[in-house]
Amino acid sequence: MNESSNGKWQLWYDKILPYIIIFDFILITVSLILNVSEPTMAHIENFDLLVCIILLGEFFYGLAKAPSKKKFLLDRDNLLLLIASIPFDFIIELFIPINFPGSILGYLRLLRLIRVISFAQMGSVEDFFKKTEFHKIIIAIAIIILTFTALFYVFGTSYNPFDYFYFVIVTLTTVGYGDITPQTYNEKILTMILILIGIVIFSTITAAISSYLTDNMIENEDDGIEEVKKRMDEESENIKSELDAIRKENQQLHDEISELKELIKNK
């Protein structure tokens, strides 16, 4: 594999494939949470099957290229990726009776999370999380949502747990549809605190993403400057070599003229 092919493979593996996997996981999650029509569900399952085939092909390609097959197969990350790449739900639907519990298929689809975790450790995704520490922000948001849902449920009396969960997310994102509103004193106090936390959280997210994009732009500019500098150095070396060659030719001409002058004097 030449250098150009290696570059294209690295671009696919680091820049494109992780986002395809994340998109696939989002589709699977949506299909589990929402009531999706059968045609839409069929498209989601077909796309997921395609991703599984790609990942299985990549796994066996890596296995074929690995110096030690045994070491490759015993590697924990490779095993997890293999498990997450097998379309268990598709296989079960083919070989198991139709009345097989659909909830089991749903849980099997959640194995796709392993893909996201595996590929979040590579390429641009890893670079994004490393520079922005976005994983810490996500953990903080999850803790806040769960904590405030529990607080509303314990200290509030107006709604059920799911409505409180919905209200916390809507309020935290500063959307505020108004279809569910705080009714009691406790709920109003918790809502005010949640709104302030939401402002801080999403300001932090905006700042982190802006910082990441700005750093990338600066790095790209630096790379461009380095490339220009490298080309200028190469051009300077070429010009220097040409000048040296011209000097040598001039010196040879000077020597030949001197020899001619000596011959003329001798005659």
C-alpha positions in Angstrom: 0.0 0.0 0.0 1.6 3.3 -1.1 1.7 6.5 0.8 -1.4 8.0 -1.0 -3.5 4.9 -0.2 -2.3 5.0 3.5 -3.4 8.6 3.7 -6.9 7.9 2.3 -7.2 4.9 4.7 -6.2 7.0 7.6 -8.7 9.7 6.6 -11.5 7.1 6.4 -10.6 5.5 9.7 -10.0 8.6 11.7 -12.3 11.2 10.2 -15.3 9.5 8.6 -15.9 6.0 10.2 -16.3 7.3 13.8 -19.0 9.7 12.7 -20.9 7.0 10.7 -20.8 4.9 13.9 -22.1 7.7 16.1 -24.8 8.5 13.5 -25.8 4.8 13.5 -26.0 4.8 17.3 -28.2 7.9 17.3 -30.6 6.2 14.8 -30.7 3.1 16.9 -31.3 5.1 20.1 -34.1 7.1 18.4 -35.7 3.8 17.2 -35.7 2.5 20.8 -37.1 5.7 22.4 -39.7 6.9 19.8 -42.5 5.2 18.1 -41.0 4.7 14.6 -43.0 3.6 11.6 -42.2 0.2 10.0 -40.7 1.7 6.8 -38.5 4.0 8.8 -37.4 1.2 11.1 -36.6 -0.9 8.1 -34.3 1.8 6.8 -32.6 2.2 10.2 -32.0 -1.6 10.4 -30.6 -1.7 6.9 -28.2 1.1 7.6 -27.2 -0.5 10.8 -26.6 -3.8 9.0 -24.4 -2.0 6.5 -22.3 -0.5 9.3 -22.0 -4.0 10.8 -20.8 -5.4 7.5 -18.2 -2.6 7.2 -16.9 -3.1 10.7 -16.8 -6.9 10.3 -14.8 -6.5 7.1 -12.5 -4.1 8.8 -12.0 -6.5 11.7 -11.1 -9.4 9.5 -8.8 -7.1 7.4 -7.0 -6.1 10.6 -6.8 -9.8 11.6 -5.3 -10.7 8.2 -2.7 -7.9 8.4 -1.8 -8.5 12.1 1.7 -10.0 12.6 0.3 -12.2 15.5 -3.2 -13.5 14.9 -3.5 -14.8 18.4 -2.5 -11.5 20.0 -5.0 -9.7 17.8 -7.8 -12.0 18.7 -7.0 -11.8 22.5 -6.9 -8.0 22.5 -9.8 -6.8 24.6 -10.6 -3.8 22.4 -10.7 -6.0 19.3 -13.0 -8.5 21.0 -15.4 -5.8 22.1 -15.5 -4.3 18.7 -16.2 -7.7 17.1 -19.1 -8.3 19.5 -20.5 -4.9 18.8 -20.1 -5.5 15.0 -22.2 -8.7 14.9 -25.8 -7.9 14.0 -27.3 -10.2 16.6 -30.8 -8.7 16.2 -30.7 -9.3 12.4 -29.5 -12.9 13.0 -32.1 -13.6 15.6 -34.9 -12.3 13.4 -33.7 -14.7 10.7 -33.4 -17.9 12.7 -35.6 -17.4 15.8 -39.5 -17.5 15.7 -41.4 -14.3 15.1 -42.7 -14.2 18.7 -39.2 -13.6 20.1 -39.5 -10.7 22.6 -38.8 -7.4 20.8 -37.3 -5.9 24.0 -34.4 -8.4 23.8 -33.6 -7.1 20.3 -33.6 -3.6 21.6 -31.1 -4.4 24.3 -28.9 -6.2 21.8 -28.9 -3.0 19.6 -27.5 -1.1 22.6 -24.3 -3.1 22.0 -23.6 -0.4 19.4 -22.6 1.8 22.3 -19.3 -0.2 22.4 -18.6 1.0 18.9 -19.0 4.6 19.9 -16.7 4.1 23.0 -14.1 2.3 20.9 -14.0 4.9 18.1 -14.2 7.9 20.4 -10.6 7.0 21.3 -9.4 7.6 17.8 -8.7 10.4 15.4 -10.6 13.6 15.3 -13.1 12.4 17.9 -10.3 11.7 20.4 -8.7 15.0 19.6 -12.0 16.9 20.2 -12.6 15.2 23.6 -9.0 15.6 24.6 -8.9 19.4 23.8 -12.4 20.3 25.1 -12.7 17.7 27.9 -16.3 17.3 26.5 -16.7 14.0 28.2 -16.6 15.7 31.6 -19.3 18.2 30.4 -21.5 15.3 29.3 -21.0 13.5 32.6 -21.9 16.7 34.5 -25.0 17.2 32.4 -26.1 13.6 33.0 -25.6 14.0 36.8 -27.5 17.3 36.8 -30.4 15.9 34.9 -30.7 12.8 37.2 -30.2 14.9 40.4 -32.8 17.5 39.6 -35.3 14.9 38.3 -35.0 13.2 41.7 -35.2 16.6 43.6 -38.4 17.5 41.7 -39.9 14.1 42.3 -39.1 14.3 46.1 -40.0 17.9 46.7 -42.6 18.5 44.1 -46.2 17.2 43.8 -47.4 18.4 40.5 -46.2 15.8 38.0 -45.0 12.2 37.5 -41.3 11.2 37.2 -41.2 11.3 33.4 -42.8 14.7 33.2 -40.2 16.0 35.7 -37.4 14.4 33.6 -38.8 16.1 30.5 -39.1 19.4 32.3 -35.5 19.2 33.6 -34.1 18.7 30.1 -36.2 21.4 28.5 -35.4 23.9 31.3 -31.7 23.0 31.4 -31.3 23.6 27.7 -33.0 27.0 28.3 -35.8 26.1 25.7 -38.7 26.4 28.0 -41.8 25.3 26.0 -44.2 26.1 28.8 -46.3 23.0 28.4 -45.1 21.9 31.9 -44.5 24.7 34.5 -43.6 24.7 38.2 -46.6 25.0 40.4 -45.4 24.8 44.0 -42.9 27.0 45.9 -40.3 24.1 45.9 -40.7 23.6 42.2 -40.2 27.3 41.4 -37.0 27.5 43.6 -35.6 24.3 41.9 -36.5 25.7 38.5 -34.6 29.0 39.1 -31.5 27.1 40.2 -31.8 24.8 37.2 -32.1 27.8 34.8 -28.9 29.4 36.2 -27.1 26.1 35.9 -28.3 25.7 32.3 -26.9 29.0 31.4 -23.5 28.1 32.8 -23.5 24.6 31.3 -24.3 25.7 27.7 -22.1 28.7 27.9 -19.3 26.3 28.8 -20.2 24.1 25.8 -20.2 27.0 23.5 -16.9 28.2 24.8 -15.3 24.7 24.5 -16.5 24.2 20.9 -15.4 27.8 19.9 -12.0 27.2 21.5 -11.6 23.9 19.7 -12.5 25.4 16.3 -10.2 28.4 16.9 -7.3 26.2 17.9 -7.9 24.1 14.8 -7.9 27.2 12.6 -4.6 28.4 14.2 -3.1 24.9 13.8 -4.1 24.8 10.1 -2.7 28.3 9.6 0.6 27.2 11.3 0.7 24.1 9.1 0.2 26.4 6.0 3.0 28.7 7.2 5.2 25.7 7.8 4.4 24.4 4.3 5.2 27.8 2.7 8.4 28.0 4.7 9.4 24.6 3.6 8.8 25.4 0.0 10.7 28.6 0.3 13.6 26.7 1.8 13.5 24.2 -1.0 13.4 27.1 -3.6 16.3 28.8 -1.8 18.3 25.5 -1.9 17.6 25.2 -5.6 18.6 28.8 -6.3 21.8 28.3 -4.3 22.6 25.2 -6.2 22.0 26.9 -9.5 24.2 29.9 -8.4 27.0 27.5 -7.4 26.8 25.8 -10.9 26.9 29.2 -12.6 30.0 30.2 -10.5 31.7 27.0 -11.5 30.9 27.6 -15.2 32.2 31.2 -14.8 35.4 29.9 -13.2 35.9 27.4 -16.0 35.4 30.1 -18.6 37.8 32.3 -16.8 40.4 29.5 -16.7 39.9 28.8 -20.4 40.3 32.6 -21.3 43.5 32.7 -19.2 44.9 29.7 -21.1 44.0 31.3 -24.4 45.8 34.5 -23.4 48.9 32.4 -22.5 48.8 30.6 -25.9 48.5 34.0 -27.7 51.5 35.5 -25.8 53.6 32.4 -26.5 53.0 32.7 -30.2 
